[in-house]
Amino acid sequence: MSPAAPSGLLEVDGISVRFGAVQALDQVSLSVRRGEIIAIIGPNGAGKTTLLNVISGFYHPAAGHIRFEGRDRTHLAPYDVAALGIARTFQNVALFKGMSVLDNIMTGRLLKMKGSFLLDALYWGPAKAQELEHRAFVERIIDFLEIQAIRKTPAGRLPYGLQKRVELARALAAEPTLLLLDEPMAGMNVEEKEDMCRFILDVNGEFGTTIALIEHDMSVVMDISDHVAALDYGRKIADGTPAEVRNDQAVIDAYLGVSHV
Amino acid sequence: MLNPGDDTFPKLALRNAQRLPNKVAIREKDLGIWQAYDWTAYAEQARLTALGLAALGFARGDKTAIVGDNRPRLYWAMLATQALGGVPVPLYQDSIEKEMQYIVAHAEARFAVVEDQEQVDKLLQVRAQCPGLEYIIYGDARGMRHYRESSLLSLDDLQARGRKFADEHPGYFDQEVGKGAADDLAIILYTSGTTGQPKGAMLSHRNLMATARNAIAQEGLTSAEEVLAYLPMAWAGDHMFSYAQSLVTGFTTNCPESADTVLHDLREIGPTYFFAPPRIWENILTSVMIRIDDASWIKRRMVHFLLDVARRVEERRRSGRPVPIGDRLLHALGRVLAYGPLRDNLGMRRIRIAYTAGEAISPELLGFYRSLGVNVKQVYGMTESSALISIQKDGDVKLDTVGTPLPEVEVRIDPSGEVMYRGPGVFLGYHKNPEATAETLEGGWVHSGDAGVFDRDGHLRIIDRARDLGRLADGTIFPPKYLENKLKFSPFIREAVCVGGDRAFVAALVNIDLGSVGNWAERRGIAYTSYTDLAQKPEVYELVRQEVARVNRSLLDEGPLAGAQIRRFLLLHKELDPDDQEITRTRKVRRGFVAQKYAALIDALYSGADHVKVEAQVTYEDGRTGTVRAELRIRDAEAFAAGMAR
């Protein structure tokens, strides 16, 4: 994908997570290379979302380590993870429904803003300059994701497919190094899926953002990812190129065979 | 009339850069902000683009295909091409590959300047069939990092090459612009014919400039106008309004952010000069009405009341009758409370002149905007006439004509009923298509393909496509579609089919509108069981009879059409339906099919009978077929003798 040799951006090493009697993740290790699009697949309840939640700091693993850009950050809180350059979207859209699309995306910039309460309140001097700079960045994202027409629309009034796109925009506003997408195409029609695929590829290509996504639509996974990891019952059962994973017997048994793809 | 200093569009751009250096020439909403370019920047951008093309070996006479939404960079690419003695060929941005291939190959375009990846992809697909196409130049690089085609470069790259070329060839640009002359080919605009391949109408600088100037003089346009460029660049109208007239007067063209934001951008810009086809006028009205109906009861009542006042006042003014004092006071109140705020809300507060054209607009729709104080007028024109033939003059507006011919334009009605015109805007011919040229262009006169009549006041009225025009047995002109449209302007009539070719008189098969006629019947306590039952009520016949009389009376004012009044009609037992192949999916009557299917009904209309039995196959939604039997009444319509109008 990228001309430089891919290096390990994120190293997940022997992660285990247990909810009561349920072993959600069992000794999962995964290496995400810089600049790639990795898809995490698996049947329902395989632990995909738990893995994303561990990476983004929502859950802390019972065992194992996570290294991001070479540093251990297994036990960081979500906001610290975000500050490191990891942004995410949610399986069920989590936008501020009463706020405009523009304001929603601006919240993605919060971590980049250096505030002084007084200056912000007066909207004066550096505060104003900073606001304009962030607004300009957000406008680039609006243009990139082609959502100019809904800039001022309250997010809650948008159809689902567009809400997903706005969520992606908010995640991009944080200028992440690693973008985690939890089922970005769930509930979309074919056309919306195609659009979303194009945006994901473009984000990866234009900004060089590394992307880890969870997706059920196997044709989408095979089309856009460079690297696929398959989970089943909390264990990683395969890891490789899309072609390798598609032909892996364990994967076929666990997942593909069931859904007749 | 044209002096050699400014007889081509590139010369005009240079003149504007000198005379109006800091006047805004074009704006584009980009990243949420309106970016403005003055005439100095406009000319400079075109110059750099031209020099870049020259660096790639652009020769005089070369063609540049231009594809994309309305963008300043694409207008500059047009100007750049013309500056080098080349010919821009704009294409519709939603063309599919096959259409694009035909035009690029037929025009023998050597260069293409396009907006983005979408258009690049289409051109790359058809390259093999377009051997003449050497370079594809794009504005927006997004998504094309991995494209390795050597013939592909960005506009920024092109301009960088232009800068270098300028250093090596000082004076080249001015020299090339100086070589241009008024009668050079300025542009080829391909028109999508309803049949066969598109034809490329060739227009010279003189054609476009003379037409632009005549319209500017008649309409009183100045360099202060603001226009919104949102209709396709490949369409003659946009080329006239956003390019030719802008360059001639120096007024400002505004390019919206995207196709989805047009109505929003309209409001931000507040144009003074605006064009929209009937479809868009209608959409805007619908969105307004929805918002009014969402308002509180009192506001809603007030707005509807004041809109009624406006309609009455406008009608009286138009017909030159005095307005009663009460309405005058209410109208003044309405200006403050309703019309002004509404216009402002629509982005139409500053409009001095607005046009509609393309297809028939309902008088009610046009009347609505005019009564709000938006000066919407009908224009008539086509690509072959440099976009404009006639415009309604200010203060001489009728709701159902296309106005009077522009200065220097002559219009006459051929004995066959076809509108013919000649004037300085008449095109040079179709590119590489002498047969079509010969068919259309005859001794300087152009066959418009439209049938029309002049009314008493010298207004041109377009009634139909010339080839759809029929004749009654005595030779009277019979325009079926025109009569049907007039009938359909009634809220009670959904569809109508007029017959009369080679018959003694015109008769009509009418479909009532179930919604509005049903509503009307309920309010009068008329019970009915089904569509067929409702359609055969004597009261409904009387209702429709009045509508037909209205149409007949209006024809008295229309010269030869007075003889085409509808003498007899019947109400059909079922709605014309695309599933039954009676109308197309776009709701055009399939005349031949209907005439055949309803031959018995048509015969009955001419037999003098007062009813006819019908038995018809219908296709239900689930695909099953069934038979409907009914007895349909036939009624005479009220006809009027010429001379007893109104």
Interface residues (C-beta under 8 A of the other chain):
Chain A: R135 A136 E139 R140 I142 D143 F144 E146 Q148 A149 R151 R198 L201 D202 G205 E206
Chain B: D30 L31 G32 I33 R142 G143 R145 H146 E257 S258 D260 T261 H264
